[in-house]
Amino acid sequence: MTTDEGTSNNGENPAATMTEQGEDITTKKDRGVLKIVKRVGTSDEAPMFGDKVYVHYKGMLSDGKKFDSSHDRKKPFAFSLGQGKRTIFSGFV
């Protein structure tokens, strides 16, 4: 999950706010991994199976504690779409 710096959440716990907004993408629907789209693309183009994709992410626990972030490394995570060979962490493929 990612958040935009400076986004107002009326003093609420940012993780709680994200939990309410996030789309559950787990097979068990246990809300173990939530997806939040921060900015929708403006093009009709979409990556296809096998294309190399670059993503920035921030992994947060439900209490708001960050456990990993590509932003901290200043480098997006790269993987080939749909090939499942490299994952960021369990649950993110």
DAQUI-V841528 format. One record per residue. N is the residue number from 1. RES is the residue in three letters. OMEGA is omega in degrees with one decimal (999 if undefined). Layout:
n | res | omega
N | RES | OMEGA
N | RES | OMEGA
This chain:
n | res | omega
1 | MET | 176.2
2 | THR | 174.2
3 | THR | 174.9
4 | ASP | 178.3
5 | GLU | 177.3
6 | GLY | 178.4
7 | THR | -178.8
8 | SER | 175.4
9 | ASN | 176.0
10 | ASN | 176.6
11 | GLY | -180.0
12 | GLU | 174.0
13 | ASN | -177.3
14 | PRO | 179.2
15 | ALA | 178.3
16 | ALA | 178.3
17 | THR | 179.2
18 | MET | -180.0
19 | THR | 179.1
20 | GLU | -175.4
21 | GLN | -169.4
22 | GLY | 175.1
23 | GLU | 179.9
24 | ASP | -179.1
25 | ILE | 178.4
26 | THR | 178.5
27 | THR | 179.8
28 | LYS | -177.2
29 | LYS | 179.3
30 | ASP | 179.2
31 | ARG | 177.9
32 | GLY | 175.2
33 | VAL | -179.7
34 | LEU | 178.4
35 | LYS | 175.4
36 | ILE | 176.6
37 | VAL | -177.5
38 | LYS | -179.0
39 | ARG | 179.2
40 | VAL | 178.4
41 | GLY | -177.7
42 | THR | -176.5
43 | SER | 174.5
44 | ASP | -179.3
45 | GLU | 176.4
46 | ALA | 178.1
47 | PRO | 179.0
48 | MET | 178.7
49 | PHE | 178.4
50 | GLY | 177.8
51 | ASP | 176.1
52 | LYS | -177.1
53 | VAL | 178.8
54 | TYR | -179.4
55 | VAL | 167.7
56 | HIS | -178.9
57 | TYR | 170.4
58 | LYS | 177.6
59 | GLY | -178.8
60 | MET | 173.8
61 | LEU | -177.9
62 | SER | 177.7
63 | ASP | 177.8
64 | GLY | -179.2
65 | LYS | 178.4
66 | LYS | 177.0
67 | PHE | 177.7
68 | ASP | 178.7
69 | SER | 174.0
70 | SER | 178.5
71 | HIS | 179.9
72 | ASP | 179.3
73 | ARG | -179.0
74 | LYS | -179.8
75 | LYS | 178.5
76 | PRO | 175.4
77 | PHE | -178.8
78 | ALA | 176.5
79 | PHE | 175.8
80 | SER | -173.8
81 | LEU | 174.1
82 | GLY | -177.1
83 | GLN | 171.5
84 | GLY | -177.6
85 | LYS | -179.5
86 | ARG | 174.8
87 | THR | 178.0
88 | ILE | 176.0
89 | PHE | -178.0
90 | SER | -179.7
91 | GLY | 179.0
92 | PHE | -179.5
93 | VAL | 999
